[in-house]
């Protein structure tokens, strides 16, 4: 029988670090990764045949659960007609319509293949549209691995304790200005010092320093500052889009960004990304306008079919009920851990939550870093041993889904009760 340890040993000879995305290596939690053979609903099954309750959910997109029958049927039907055309297909028009109908800030949308492609393309468009060069991002927010965004990027960089941005020219990073998340005064100060800021990009609910919600007035303030200074406001909703609500975080908080980046869910688990926004801005993209961006596999028929099936199913789902169930689960987990004497700060929005092992509050990356990562590593390993998969990093979110059951939650809480910290 093939097992995870054997596969990981072989993978390390063939793939840098044995993984194709760094956090998967589980280094910060002091163990080796599990290799997954299959998944269905709220569960993943390892190559050893062990079934695990999953709260990573492919880092967010599997809101309907793994292996959803409607999504699978759509993929199979599309595959029967061909897997890649390098030409337009009907499904990309249908998915574009669904996205435009759902997300308030999007009049037009361009499909790409990943969240990184979406954010780097949106940044290029913002610079082309405004004629300015600088971008403001927030410390601890991760917007993919494009050069401009790897300054104080949180997530995997924070998990692996990689300082700075090796391999990225200093001349590129100097065009990126940093501010603490939830700090409007810092953003105002940046704009007061210069007139060449093209855009502010933000995760409306930060999900890559652990889950950090926006402070009251923060998003509204960003909208006001950017509008006043002829800069664009870009919402990176790669995590929150169609997960926080069907219309994304912008529909929840009532903010109208100029550009929105999407990913994950709109491909139903297949590789996909998208960026969209106001028509007057999006029409600057080639071939309509002069800002170039392209991709042979963009609008891939399998991803488009999977995404459309996912969005059609999500239209019928009760987001509020899932948020209530998630809140109850997360609060009970936190209460159990506090009874064991551990300091716990819980952050939770909709179907996302993070348990920080600190007193809190957690409002930005600096306060997120006060969490005890060694205690989280112990918690992670004991939960994994009990059959519950959490993110192998203290700087990531836990995700529930419409497929998680009350039995899943009960078993999860039993596992938390057995933890020794």
C-alpha positions in Angstrom: 0.0 0.0 0.0 1.2 3.5 -0.9 1.3 5.7 2.2 1.8 9.5 2.7 5.3 9.1 4.2 6.5 7.2 1.1 4.9 9.5 -1.3 6.3 12.6 0.5 9.8 11.1 0.5 9.6 10.5 -3.3 8.0 13.9 -3.9 10.9 15.7 -2.1 13.3 14.3 -4.8 11.1 15.6 -7.6 9.3 18.7 -6.4 10.9 21.5 -4.4 10.0 20.8 -0.7 7.8 17.9 -1.9 4.8 20.2 -2.5 3.5 22.4 -5.3 2.4 25.2 -2.8 4.6 25.9 0.2 2.1 25.8 3.1 1.1 22.2 2.2 4.5 21.0 3.5 3.2 21.4 7.1 6.6 22.6 8.3 5.2 25.2 10.7 3.1 22.6 12.5 6.0 20.1 12.7 4.7 17.2 10.6 4.6 15.8 7.1 1.6 16.3 4.8 -1.1 13.8 4.3 -1.7 12.7 0.7 -5.3 12.7 -0.3 -6.8 9.9 -2.5 -10.4 11.2 -2.7 -12.9 13.6 -1.2 -16.7 13.8 -0.9 -18.9 16.2 1.0 -17.2 17.4 4.2 -14.6 14.5 4.2 -11.3 13.7 2.6 -9.8 10.3 2.5 -6.0 9.8 2.7 -4.1 7.3 0.6 -4.0 5.1 3.7 -7.8 5.0 3.6 -8.4 7.2 6.6 -11.5 9.5 6.4 -11.0 13.0 7.8 -13.4 15.9 8.5 -12.1 18.7 6.3 -12.1 22.4 7.4 -9.6 23.5 4.7 -12.0 22.7 1.8 -9.3 23.3 -0.8 -8.5 26.6 0.9 -12.1 27.8 0.6 -13.7 27.0 -2.8 -15.6 23.9 -1.8 -18.5 25.7 -0.2 -20.9 23.1 -1.6 -18.6 20.3 -0.3 -16.3 18.1 -2.2 -17.4 16.1 -5.2 -20.8 17.8 -5.5 -22.9 15.8 -8.0 -24.2 18.8 -10.0 -20.7 20.2 -10.4 -19.3 16.8 -11.4 -22.1 16.2 -13.9 -21.3 19.6 -15.5 -17.6 18.8 -15.7 -18.2 15.4 -17.3 -20.6 16.8 -19.8 -18.2 19.5 -20.8 -15.3 17.1 -21.0 -17.2 14.9 -23.4 -17.2 17.9 -25.8 -13.5 18.7 -25.5 -11.3 20.0 -22.6 -9.7 23.0 -24.2 -10.4 25.1 -27.3 -8.2 28.2 -27.1 -11.4 29.9 -28.5 -14.6 31.3 -27.0 -17.2 28.8 -25.7 -20.8 29.4 -24.6 -20.2 28.6 -21.0 -17.8 31.5 -20.5 -20.6 33.9 -21.5 -23.0 32.2 -19.2 -20.6 32.3 -16.3 -19.7 36.0 -17.0 -23.4 36.8 -16.9 -23.8 35.0 -13.6 -20.9 36.9 -12.0 -22.1 40.2 -13.3 -25.6 39.5 -12.0 -24.3 38.5 -8.6 -21.5 41.0 -7.7 -22.6 44.6 -7.3 -19.3 46.2 -8.4 -18.9 44.2 -11.6 -20.3 45.4 -15.0 -17.8 43.4 -17.1 -15.5 40.5 -16.2 -12.4 38.9 -17.7 -11.7 35.2 -16.9 -8.2 34.1 -16.0 -6.7 31.0 -14.5 -5.8 31.8 -10.9 -6.2 34.4 -8.2 -2.7 35.6 -8.8 -3.5 36.2 -12.4 -6.6 38.1 -11.4 -4.8 40.4 -9.0 -1.8 41.2 -11.1 -4.0 41.9 -14.1 -6.2 44.2 -12.0 -3.1 46.1 -10.9 -1.9 46.5 -14.4 -5.3 47.8 -15.4 -5.4 50.2 -12.5 -2.1 51.6 -13.5 -3.0 51.8 -17.2 -6.4 53.5 -16.4 -5.0 56.1 -13.9 -1.6 56.7 -15.5 -0.1 56.2 -12.0 2.4 53.7 -10.8 2.1 53.1 -7.0 -0.1 50.6 -5.2 -1.1 50.6 -1.6 -1.4 47.2 0.0 -1.9 46.1 3.7 0.7 44.3 5.8 -0.3 40.7 6.1 -2.7 40.7 3.1 -1.8 38.2 0.4 -2.8 38.9 -3.2 -1.0 36.1 -4.9 2.7 35.7 -5.7 3.1 38.4 -8.4 6.2 40.5 -7.7 4.4 43.7 -6.6 2.4 41.9 -4.0 5.1 40.0 -2.2 5.9 42.8 0.3 4.7 41.9 3.8 2.3 39.4 2.2 1.3 37.3 5.2 0.0 33.8 4.6 2.6 31.4 3.3 5.5 33.9 3.7 4.5 34.4 7.3 4.1 30.7 7.9 7.6 29.9 6.5 9.1 33.0 8.2 10.6 34.2 4.9 11.7 37.8 5.3 11.2 40.3 2.5 10.8 39.2 -1.1 13.9 37.3 -2.5 14.0 37.1 -6.2 11.9 40.3 -6.6 13.8 43.3 -7.9 14.0 46.2 -5.4 12.8 48.5 -8.2 9.5 46.5 -8.4 8.8 46.5 -4.7 9.5 50.2 -4.3 6.2 50.8 -6.2 4.3 49.0 -3.4 3.4 51.1 -0.4 2.4 49.4 2.9 -0.1 50.3 5.6 -1.4 48.3 8.6 -4.7 46.6 8.0 -7.6 48.6 9.6 -5.4 51.8 9.9 -7.1 54.6 7.9 -4.7 57.2 9.3 -1.8 55.4 7.7 -3.5 55.2 4.3 -4.3 59.0 4.5 -0.7 59.7 5.3 0.5 57.8 2.2 -1.9 59.8 0.0 -0.9 63.0 1.6 2.8 62.5 0.7 2.3 61.7 -3.0 0.1 62.0 -6.0 1.2 58.9 -8.0 -1.0 56.2 -6.2 -2.9 54.2 -8.8 -4.9 52.0 -6.4 -5.5 50.5 -3.0 -5.9 46.8 -3.0 -7.5 45.1 0.0 -9.0 41.9 1.2 -12.3 43.3 2.5 -12.1 40.6 5.1 -8.5 39.6 5.6 -8.0 35.9 5.3 -4.3 35.4 5.0 -3.1 36.5 8.5 -5.8 34.4 9.9 -9.3 35.8 9.7 -9.3 39.5 10.5 -12.6 41.4 9.9 -12.6 45.1 8.8 -13.1 47.6 11.6 -16.2 49.7 11.4 -15.7 52.4 8.9 -12.5 51.0 7.5 -13.8 49.9 4.1 -16.0 53.0 3.8 -12.9 55.1 4.6 -10.9 53.4 1.8 -13.7 54.1 -0.7 -13.7 57.8 0.4 -9.9 58.2 0.2 -9.5 56.6 -3.2 -12.4 58.5 -4.7 -11.0 61.8 -3.4 -7.5 61.1 -4.8 -8.5 59.7 -8.2 -7.2 56.3 -7.3 -9.0 52.9 -7.8 -10.2 50.7 -5.0 -9.6 47.0 -5.7 -11.4 44.4 -3.6 -9.5 41.1 -3.6 -12.4 38.7 -3.1 -10.6 35.6 -4.1 -11.5 34.1 -0.7 -14.7 36.1 0.2 -16.3 36.1 -3.3 -19.4 33.9 -3.3 -18.4 32.6 0.2 -19.1 35.4 2.5 -22.4 35.9 0.6 -23.6 35.2 -2.9 -22.7 38.8 -3.8 -19.4 38.7 -1.9 -18.1 40.9 0.9 -19.0 44.0 -1.1 -22.7 43.1 -0.9 -22.4 42.5 2.8 -20.6 45.7 3.7 -22.3 47.9 1.1 -19.1 49.1 -0.6 -18.8 49.7 -4.3 -15.2 49.0 -5.4 -13.8 49.9 -8.8 -12.4 46.5 -9.5 -13.0 43.1 -7.9 -10.7 40.0 -8.1 -12.3 36.6 -7.8 -11.2 33.0 -7.8 -11.6 29.7 -6.1 -15.4 29.2 -5.9 -16.2 30.5 -9.4 -14.4 27.4 -10.8 -16.2 24.9 -8.6 -12.8 23.7 -7.5 -11.1 23.8 -10.9 -8.2 26.3 -11.6 -9.8 29.7 -12.3 -9.7 33.4 -11.5 -11.4 36.5 -12.7 -11.3 40.3 -12.4 -14.1 42.7 -13.2 -15.4 46.1 -12.5 -16.8 49.3 -13.9 -17.4 49.3 -17.6 -15.4 52.4 -18.2 -12.4 50.8 -16.6 -12.8 47.3 -18.0 -13.1 48.6 -21.6 -9.4 49.6 -21.4 -8.5 45.9 -21.6 -7.3 44.6 -25.0 -8.7 44.1 -27.6 -11.3 46.7 -26.5 -8.6 49.0 -25.2 -4.8 49.4 -24.8 -4.0 47.5 -21.6 -2.8 44.1 -22.6 -3.7 40.8 -20.8 -4.1 37.3 -22.3 -4.3 33.7 -21.5 -4.6 30.6 -23.7 -6.5 28.6 -21.1 -8.7 31.5 -19.9 -12.3 30.6 -20.2 -11.5 26.9 -20.2 -14.7 25.0 -20.9 -14.3 22.6 -17.9 -13.7 25.4 -15.4 -16.5 27.5 -16.8 -19.0 24.6 -16.6 -17.9 23.8 -13.1 -18.2 27.4 -12.0 -21.6 27.9 -13.5 -23.0 24.7 -11.9 -21.5 25.9 -8.5 -23.1 29.4 -8.7 -26.4 27.9 -9.8 -26.4 25.6 -6.7 -25.2 28.4 -4.4 -28.2 30.6 -5.4 -30.4 28.1 -3.6 -28.3 27.9 -0.4 -29.1 29.5 3.0 -25.9 31.5 3.7 -27.4 32.9 7.0 -28.0 29.4 8.4 -24.5 28.3 7.6 -23.1 31.4 9.2 -25.1 30.6 12.4 -23.9 27.0 12.5 -20.3 28.1 11.9 -20.5 30.7 14.7 -21.9 28.1 17.1 -19.2 25.6 16.3 -16.4 28.1 16.5 -17.6 29.6 19.8 -17.9 26.2 21.4 -14.4 25.3 20.2 -13.0 28.5 21.7 -14.9 28.0 24.9 -13.5 24.4 25.3 -10.0 25.6 24.7 -10.4 28.5 27.2 -11.6 26.0 29.8 -8.3 24.2 29.3 -6.5 27.4 30.2 -5.5 28.5 26.7 -5.8 32.1 25.7 -8.0 32.2 22.6 -9.2 35.0 20.4 -11.9 33.9 18.0 -12.6 35.7 14.8 -15.5 34.6 12.7 -17.4 36.0 9.7 -20.0 33.9 7.8 -18.5 30.4 7.1 -14.9 31.4 8.0 -13.1 31.5 11.4 -9.7 31.5 13.1 -8.7 30.5 16.6 -5.7 32.7 17.6 -3.9 31.4 20.7 -3.7 34.9 22.3 -5.8 37.2 24.4 -6.5 39.5 21.4 -8.1 41.5 20.0 -6.6 40.7 16.6 -7.1 43.6 14.3 -4.0 43.5 12.0 -0.9 41.5 11.2 1.0 42.7 14.2 -1.6 41.6 16.6 -2.1 38.3 14.7 1.5 37.6 15.3 1.0 37.6 19.0 -0.7 34.3 18.7 1.2 31.3 20.0 2.1 29.4 16.9 3.7 26.5 18.8 0.4 26.0 20.7 -1.4 26.1 17.4 0.9 23.4 16.0 0.2 21.1 18.9 -3.6 21.8 18.5 -3.3 21.0 14.8 -1.5 17.7 15.2 -3.9 16.5 17.9 -6.9 17.4 15.9 -5.4 15.7 12.8 -4.7 12.6 14.9 -8.4 12.6 15.9 -9.5 12.8 12.3 -10.1 16.5 11.8 -8.1 18.5 9.2 -7.4 22.2 9.9 -5.1 24.5 8.0 -1.5 23.6 8.7 -0.7 27.3 9.6 -1.8 29.6 12.3 -2.1 32.3 9.7 -5.0 30.7 7.7 -8.7 30.4 8.1 -10.9 27.4 8.8 -13.8 26.9 6.3 -17.1 25.2 6.8 -19.4 24.2 4.0 -23.0 23.4 3.2 -21.9 19.7 3.3 -20.8 19.7 6.9 -23.3 17.9 9.2 -24.2 18.2 12.8 -22.4 14.9 13.3 -19.3 16.4 11.8 -19.5 19.3 14.3 -20.2 16.9 17.2 -17.1 14.8 16.3 -15.0 18.0 15.9 -16.0 19.2 19.4 -15.3 15.8 20.9 -11.8 16.0 19.3 -11.3 19.5 20.8 -12.4 18.2 24.2 -9.6 15.6 24.0 -6.9 18.0 23.2 -4.1 18.6 25.7 -2.5 22.0 25.6 
